[in-house]
């Protein structure tokens, strides 16, 4: 009950404040911000209260359930991140990128990711990530005009989102005729990065020729530097222990086996889980983005408007990471102490390897969208609109090696009997590493004299996503009747390619940890490659747990350069080179195309829609009714490259490493199609001038993620003992379907204030679930067991149905003309298909994303001064099925996100009519982000992403 306090408080505030507020003066005398134009000209209200009033008016006038966030002024959006602004709305919460701390996605009414469609001025935006949802950190907010969230569908906009449709509107020159300039410059610092970095933007808009021609152009440069600490458990798979592995066993020997004829102490019969890989790391990320836009508008006649626009985004994300990682195998664990859920609270693993890791990740994302829109008022009642656009996104268009890795360490002859202890739940305690250090000597944890080379992984991912779309619409309006008919076409072409050092086996060229570990593989690492040691004291704010005292700071680039500098092993003998491992290796860690990653997905969708909207009266009360239907037909062609394993080869220098060898590859293409009729009904009854009732019913769909539609099974070349995996797509996946119902009441009891309660119900079918099972593939033998190799194979299928239900309560209130006000909202959601952690037979189904949430924003807006304090709370929720390592015997293990509360502050002061200074402080309580597995003490990740402070200046004319 305690975790419901903020939701309950939100509802209580809504009920207690709204009633007495109704008795306040409703004459509208309270000024809602500054007036931006001189008397006698168009009046545009700016500031927080002006923005909130526009949002309220748009919500009130909409036929369906809609929420809006608008810019406070040209070039002045409420938050520096689009997703951060959206989370202020009822039913909306955010996801964060762990290594950057940036809000990069939203969940609406419990549905996140691809369940929400994001449009740019009504058009789908391409994304090269393989999903359909966009990364909101790639969208600059500085010059956004408004965000509109359609929680119930408008068939003329689309019906392709079970969560909601988000439309991002950018300003256009005719929005504000005349000449205008908006400029901003700021510096920001993340307290752990300790470096001030710049952000700047410039917008110029002008109309000419009696306001019949206009041009608007803007450009924004944004940079964020972030240092993040992370403790991780990459996978908490389930399996079975033998009794001899458990603490207190008196068995003389311990050789766990599935053989039912073996002694009972050796048979794997005890259900339990284990940490597949444990470690900690520190990352420094430099995120630079350039956004540019140009919009041209022309009115050749009073009845024709042409708009041509181009949106451009270029983002470069470079991250340097160093840390350590320890690999565990369930069959190697001894002295295991299990709790009642089968979670190991303590264990040891003899002869463990200790890996110190480093990586340089460098990703380049580019998106360009060009569109043309024509509106023609053909007659007094008939409006015709045509729209077309082309959008293309690239991930690493230059074909760069976007991830360069380094793995060094010690083990084997000097490998300690490492262990992990769990002393609490994952929201406040991370697991502790014990018995570490070379030879079990803790003082030799980071003894550089015994560290040698191990594996070297380079990856080059290159994706493209191209969308061509068109729309033709006619709208007839007369008196209280509006008829709309139209059609759309969308062609989405997604291509994915990957190359890596697994495909050519170069990753093992110098594996083995070097001579100090007693192996013939690997070379000693010179001290000149080390940049120093970083303390792990107070590594994660608010968390307890024991880490080794230091991390080794070293560069993956310098490490690879050193190994390459040893020469060509094909022409000379290099001690430590893994002879025979890597045909053609001449010293450089070049990548080779991974044919199993090849994906071409083509999706073409045609849609026709019709809607009728009319206004009448029921018992003297205004009644608005809107009924529409949308027919969508989709054809998919999916191409991949299939191949089967022929053998598995162990590494000669590290017996935990395996290489899968393949037979000939073959291109595979499949085709599928589907068609759905998607109706929608909206009814709005004005009981009084200020009290509105709504009812909405609709059917919507969400299409499968594009990268799940590959027709082949992908088996990685590089594998590890006890963790053989394969992942398959399914080009025949059908969309999720949802029948949605909303009942809402909205009370607009005074200017700039309202109270709303909304009940919603979603019956969702065709859920896509990840089925995971262990099976043999092509009869290959596992050299570590001499038995047929057991691969953990993950595939997606359309599965069961589920119901999601919830209630949203929202209150916006201003205290007369005092300048003070607040926004409060809370959402409670539930389902008939929650996750059951005790059910180990379930192959990965429960409704993901559902979490209770609450938001509170208090503000002051008067005398040129604005201040905003925002508190956002979200309860724990099931994020997905699947973890970094998916090797368990009980299906795809879940990933939960723990509850979190973030507090942000912002303020500004209007020095003159044109000049404004502002500041922002994000995450002032230093909140962390943590995830867990099936049970609360199964930590998967915890990130400390710190606070960020910004100060700057805005100028507008």
C-alpha positions, 0 to 999 in steps of 0.5 A, spaced: 500 500 500 505 504 501 507 504 494 500 507 492 501 513 496 503 518 490 497 515 486 492 516 492 495 523 494 494 525 487 486 523 487 485 526 493 488 533 491 484 532 485 477 531 489 479 536 495 482 542 491 477 542 485 471 543 489 472 550 493 476 552 486 469 552 483 467 558 487 473 562 485 471 568 480 470 565 473 470 571 470 476 570 466 480 576 469 486 572 471 492 573 466 494 567 463 501 569 461 505 575 457 501 578 451 506 577 445 503 582 440 501 589 441 494 592 442 490 591 436 494 586 433 493 578 434 494 576 441 498 570 442 498 568 450 505 566 452 508 563 458 506 557 462 499 558 463 498 560 456 501 554 454 496 550 459 490 554 457 491 552 449 492 545 451 486 545 455 482 548 449 485 543 445 483 537 449 476 540 450 474 541 443 477 534 441 472 529 439 476 523 442 480 522 448 486 527 447 492 530 451 496 536 448 503 539 450 504 546 446 510 550 446 510 556 451 512 561 446 516 560 439 523 556 441 520 555 448 518 548 449 517 546 456 522 540 457 529 539 453 527 532 452 520 530 448 519 524 452 520 528 458 515 533 456 510 527 455 511 524 462 507 530 465 501 527 461 496 522 465 497 515 463 504 516 460 511 514 463 518 514 460 523 509 459 531 511 459 537 509 456 541 506 461 548 508 459 546 515 457 540 516 462 536 520 457 529 519 456 528 515 449 521 512 449 514 512 452 509 507 455 502 510 454 497 506 458 501 500 460 503 500 452 510 502 450 515 501 444 512 499 438 505 499 441 505 507 440 506 510 433 509 517 433 508 521 427 512 528 425 506 533 422 502 527 421 507 522 417 510 516 420 518 517 421 523 512 419 528 509 424 534 504 423 533 501 429 529 495 427 523 497 431 517 501 429 518 506 435 522 512 435 528 514 439 526 520 442 533 522 444 533 523 437 528 529 436 530 536 438 525 539 442 527 546 442 523 548 436 517 543 437 510 547 436 506 542 440 505 534 442 498 531 441 497 524 444 491 521 441 489 516 446 483 514 442 484 513 434 482 518 429 481 514 423 484 519 418 490 520 422 491 512 423 489 506 427 496 503 428 497 504 435 494 500 441 497 505 446 496 511 443 498 515 437 503 521 438 503 527 433 509 532 433 508 538 430 513 543 428 512 551 427 511 553 420 511 560 417 504 562 416 503 560 424 505 567 425 506 571 419 511 577 419 519 576 421 521 572 427 527 570 430 528 565 436 535 563 438 538 560 444 544 558 447 546 554 453 551 550 457 549 543 461 553 539 465 552 532 468 555 532 475 559 525 474 562 527 467 564 534 470 564 537 463 560 543 461 558 542 454 554 547 449 547 547 446 545 552 441 539 553 436 537 558 431 530 559 428 528 564 422 521 565 420 519 570 415 513 571 410 513 575 404 508 578 398 502 580 403 503 574 407 502 569 401 509 566 401 513 564 407 520 561 409 522 558 416 528 555 417 532 552 424 538 549 426 539 546 433 546 543 436 545 539 442 551 535 446 550 531 452 556 528 456 554 523 461 558 518 465 554 512 468 556 507 473 553 500 472 553 494 476 550 488 472 548 481 472 547 479 464 542 473 465 539 470 471 537 463 467 534 457 471 536 450 471 537 444 475 542 443 480 545 436 483 544 435 490 552 435 491 552 442 489 549 444 495 552 447 501 552 442 506 553 436 501 557 430 504 558 427 497 565 425 495 565 427 488 560 432 484 559 431 477 552 433 475 548 430 470 542 428 467 543 421 467 537 418 471 542 412 473 547 416 476 547 416 484 542 421 486 547 426 489 549 427 482 542 428 478 540 435 476 533 435 480 533 441 484 530 447 481 534 453 481 537 459 478 544 462 477 548 469 475 550 467 468 555 473 468 556 478 473 560 485 473 561 492 473 563 498 469 563 505 467 561 509 461 563 516 458 558 517 453 558 523 448 552 524 445 552 530 439 546 531 435 544 536 429 537 538 427 535 542 421 529 544 418 526 548 413 519 549 411 516 553 405 509 555 404 505 558 398 498 561 397 497 562 390 490 563 391 486 564 398 483 557 397 490 553 396 496 552 400 502 549 399 507 546 404 514 543 402 518 541 408 524 537 410 527 535 417 534 532 418 537 529 424 544 527 425 546 524 431 553 521 433 554 517 440 561 515 442 562 511 448 568 509 452 567 503 457 571 499 462 570 494 467 570 487 469 565 481 467 565 474 471 562 468 467 559 462 471 556 456 469 551 452 473 554 446 473 561 449 476 557 452 482 559 449 489 557 450 496 550 453 493 545 456 498 538 457 495 533 461 498 525 459 498 525 461 490 531 457 488 535 464 488 543 462 490 544 467 496 551 464 496 556 459 492 563 458 489 566 457 482 573 454 482 578 456 477 574 462 475 577 467 470 577 474 471 576 478 465 577 486 465 573 489 459 573 495 455 569 498 449 569 503 444 562 504 441 561 509 436 554 509 432 552 514 427 544 515 426 542 520 420 534 521 418 532 525 413 524 526 411 522 531 405 514 532 404 509 536 400 502 538 403 497 541 398 490 543 401 485 546 397 478 549 399 475 547 392 468 550 395 465 553 401 464 546 403 469 541 400 476 541 402 481 537 399 488 535 401 494 531 398 500 529 402 506 525 400 513 524 403 519 520 403 523 518 410 530 515 410 534 513 416 541 510 416 545 507 422 552 507 421 551 509 413 559 509 412 559 502 414 564 503 420 566 498 426 561 501 431 563 497 437 571 495 438 572 491 444 577 488 449 578 483 454 584 481 458 585 478 465 587 472 468 585 465 470 586 457 469 592 456 473 591 462 478 584 463 477 580 464 484 574 460 487 570 466 486 563 467 489 557 471 489 553 473 495 546 476 495 544 480 501 538 484 499 533 486 494 535 489 487 532 496 488 537 497 494 542 492 494 547 489 488 550 482 489 557 482 492 563 479 489 567 474 494 574 470 494 576 475 488 584 476 486 589 472 482 590 465 486 584 468 491 589 474 494 584 480 494 590 484 494 592 482 487 585 483 484 588 488 479 595 485 479 597 488 472 603 483 472 599 477 471 594 480 466 594 477 459 590 478 453 583 474 451 578 475 446 577 481 441 570 482 439 569 488 433 562 489 430 559 493 424 552 494 424 549 497 418 541 498 417 537 503 413 529 504 413 526 507 408 519 510 408 515 512 402 508 514 404 502 518 401 495 521 403 489 523 399 483 526 403 476 530 402 472 533 407 465 536 406 463 540 412 456 543 412 452 546 418 453 541 424 455 535 419 462 533 417 464 527 412 471 525 411 473 520 406 481 518 404 486 513 403 493 512 404 499 508 402 505 506 406 511 503 403 517 501 408 523 497 406 528 495 412 535 492 411 540 490 416 547 488 415 552 486 420 559 484 420 564 482 426 570 478 428 566 472 430 564 470 423 572 469 421 574 467 428 579 473 429 576 474 436 580 468 439 586 470 435 590 472 442 585 468 447 588 465 453 590 470 458 597 469 457 603 466 460 601 468 467 595 464 467 599 457 465 596 457 458 600 457 451 594 462 448 595 470 450 600 475 451 602 479 457 599 486 457 604 492 458 603 497 463 603 502 458 596 500 456 593 502 463 591 509 464 590 508 471 585 505 476 578 508 478 575 506 485 569 503 486 567 506 493 560 509 493 559 506 486 552 506 485 548 512 489 543 509 495 545 502 494 549 497 498 553 491 496 561 489 495 565 490 489 572 489 488 576 496 490 578 498 483 576 498 475 582 498 470 581 504 466 584 502 459 582 503 451 580 498 447 583 502 441 590 502 444 589 494 446 587 492 439 593 497 436 598 493 441 596 486 438 596 488 431 603 491 432 605 484 434 606 483 427 603 478 422 602 471 425 602 468 418 609 470 416 612 469 423 612 466 430 608 470 435 608 467 442 601 467 444 598 467 438 592 461 437 595 458 431 590 454 427 584 458 430 583 464 424 584 462 417 587 469 414 588 473 420 594 477 418 594 482 425 588 486 424 582 485 427 578 486 421 570 484 421 567 479 416 560 479 414 555 475 418 550 472 413 546 470 419 544 477 420 542 479 413 535 481 413 531 485 408 523 486 410 519 490 405 512 492 408 506 495 403 500 498 406 494 500 403 488 504 407 481 507 406 477 510 411 471 514 412 468 518 418 462 522 419 461 527 425 455 531 427 453 535 432 446 535 435 442 536 442 440 531 446 435 533 451 437 540 450 444 538 451 449 539 446 451 532 443 457 530 438 458 524 435 463 521 430 463 514 427 469 512 422 472 506 419 479 504 416 480 498 412 488 496 412 491 491 408 498 489 408 503 485 404 510 483 407 516 480 403 521 477 408 528 475 406 534 472 410 540 467 409 539 460 412 545 456 414 545 450 418 551 448 423 555 442 421 560 442 427 562 445 434 570 446 435 573 448 442 578 453 443 585 450 444 587 456 449 580 457 453 576 451 454 570 455 455 569 458 448 566 454 442 566 456 435 560 453 431 562 451 424 556 452 418 555 448 411 553 452 405 548 458 406 542 459 402 537 465 401 530 464 403 524 469 401 517 468 404 511 472 403 505 474 407 499 478 408 493 480 412 487 485 412 483 488 418 477 493 418 478 498 424 472 501 426 472 507 431 466 511 435 467 517 439 461 520 443 461 527 447 455 530 451 456 537 454 451 536 460 453 543 462 457 548 459 463 546 463 461 538 464 463 533 459 462 526 458 465 522 453 464 515 450 469 512 445 470 505 442 475 502 437 479 497 434 486 498 433 492 494 431 500 494 432 504 491 427 510 486 429 517 489 430 520 489 423 526 485 425 522 479 428 520 478 421 526 474 418 525 467 415 531 464 418 534 461 424 540 465 426 546 461 430 552 465 432 558 463 430 562 465 437 559 461 443 560 459 450 560 452 454 553 451 457 550 457 453 549 455 446 543 460 443 540 461 437 534 466 435 529 465 430 524 470 426 517 469 424 515 472 417 508 470 418 507 474 425 500 477 425 499 484 428 496 485 435 489 487 435 485 491 441 478 492 442 478 499 446 473 502 450 473 509 454 468 512 459 471 519 461 468 525 465 471 532 464 470 538 468 472 545 466 470 549 473 474 555 471 479 558 466 486 554 466 483 549 470 480 542 469 478 535 473 478 529 469 477 522 470 477 516 465 476 509 465 479 505 459 479 497 457 483 494 452 481 487 450 488 485 446 489 479 442 494 476 437 500 477 443 506 476 440 510 471 445 517 469 445 517 461 446 524 459 448 526 451 448 532 447 448 533 443 442 538 440 438 540 443 431 542 438 425 545 433 430 551 437 431 555 434 438 557 439 444 565 437 445 564 439 452 559 433 453 560 429 447 552 429 447 548 432 442 549 440 443 543 443 446 541 450 443 536 454 447 532 457 441 528 463 442 522 464 437 516 468 436 509 466 435 502 469 436 499 467 442 494 468 447 489 474 449 489 479 455 485 484 458 488 491 460 484 496 464 485 502 468 483 509 470 486 516 469 485 522 474 488 528 472 487 535 475 490 542 472 489 548 477 491 555 477 490 559 484 486 565 481 491 571 479 496 569 483 501 566 478 501 559 482 498 553 479 499 545 479 498 539 474 497 532 478 495 526 475 495 518 477 494 512 473 492 505 475 492 499 471 491 492 471 490 486 467 487 479 467 494 476 465 499 478 470 506 475 471 507 469 475 514 468 478 512 461 480 510 458 474 516 455 471 512 452 465 510 458 462 514 460 456 514 467 456 507 470 457 504 476 461 502 483 459 508 487 459 509 495 460 503 495 466 505 500 471 501 505 476 504 512 475 503 519 478 506 526 476 505 532 480 508 539 477 507 545 481 509 552 477 509 559 478 508 564 472 508 572 473 512 578 473 516 575 468 518 569 472 517 562 471 518 556 476 516 549 475 518 543 480 516 536 477 515 529 481 514 523 476 513 516 480 512 509 476 511 503 480 515 497 478 513 493 471 515 488 467 519 491 461 520 484 457 521 477 456 528 476 455 535 478 458 542 479 455 544 472 456 538 467 454 540 460 456 535 458 461 531 452 461 524 455 463 523 459 457 525 466 456 526 469 463 523 476 464 526 483 465 522 488 470 524 495 472 524 497 479 520 503 481 523 510 481 521 517 483 525 523 479 524 530 481 526 536 476 526 543 477 526 549 471 526 556 472 526 562 467 526 570 467 524 575 462 529 580 462 526 584 457 520 582 452 526 579 447 531 576 452 530 570 457 534 567 461 533 560 464 536 554 468 534 546 469 536 541 474 534 534 472 534 528 477 536 532 483 535 527 488 540 522 484 535 517 482 538 510 479 535 506 474 535 498 476 532 492 473 531 485 476 529 478 474 523 473 476 524 475 483 526 481 487 533 479 489 535 477 482 538 484 480 540 485 472 542 492 472 543 498 476 545 505 473 547 511 476 546 516 471 547 522 476 544 529 475 544 534 470 544 542 470 543 547 464 543 554 464 542 558 458 539 564 454 533 565 449 532 571 444 526 572 440 524 577 436 
